[in-house]
Amino acid sequence: DSGVTQTPKHLITATGQRVTLRCSPRSGDLSVYWYQQSLDQGLQFLIQYYNGEERAKGNILERFSAQQFPDLHSELNLSSLELGDSALYFCASSLRAGQVGGYTFGSGTRLTVV
Amino acid sequence: GENVEQHPSTLSVQEGDSAVIKCTYSDSASNYFPWYKQELGKRPQLIIDIRSNVGEKKDQRIAVTLNKTAKHFSLHITETQPEDSAVYFCAATRGDSGYSTLTFGKGTMLLVSP
């Protein structure tokens, strides 16, 4: 167990629908990152939050949004889903007191859009 | 922004052979270079990292080398075993804290045959 918790583990939904993926970072970590991993792609950075504020944005579609709550958990919202959004979505966290560099990944949410 | 190229995309070796995976990066300000291993269906896990003030780092059968001038770094696995079979990702970032976003290479699938 990495200490980063992602729910749900699997999600199957229809095109056009909206889903919410949840991530709880390791205790003490203030930064949360979301990545998308498709079948033939590497880890594509979507967005980063640090202590509740958006810190960096990657190739995140306008149909996707995220937020980090006061208790530091984060949610990634995916709307108007398309078949191409089917992927593994990873959350990672970092910045424990004294830690430098590196992420710890959660186990991911596998999203299947049918 | 940072761009990380990784080669080869697939690598097949016999058990006991060595494996080398190479990455180049574009941002000369990048100073932290981790390597992640991802087994099928699992989360990426940090296996080794190197900072720009170090040229080489070793941990048992794995080692990483960094050439700052050429902006490339490599992962070396000696005496490969079937359990080393996985996808390996290199990454790079500037900064020395969890604020910084990791940019990943596209991954190398390593297959170790018994």
Interface residues (C-beta under 8 A of the other chain):
Chain A: S2 D29 L30 S31 Y33 Q41 G42 L43 F45 Q48 Y50 R55 A56 G58 F90 S93 S94 L95 R96 Q99 V100 G101 G102 Y103 T104 F105 G106 S107 G108
Chain B: Q6 Y32 P34 Y36 K42 R43 P44 Q45 L46 D49 R51 F89 T93 D96 S97 G98 Y99 S100 T101 L102 T103 F104 G105 K106 G107
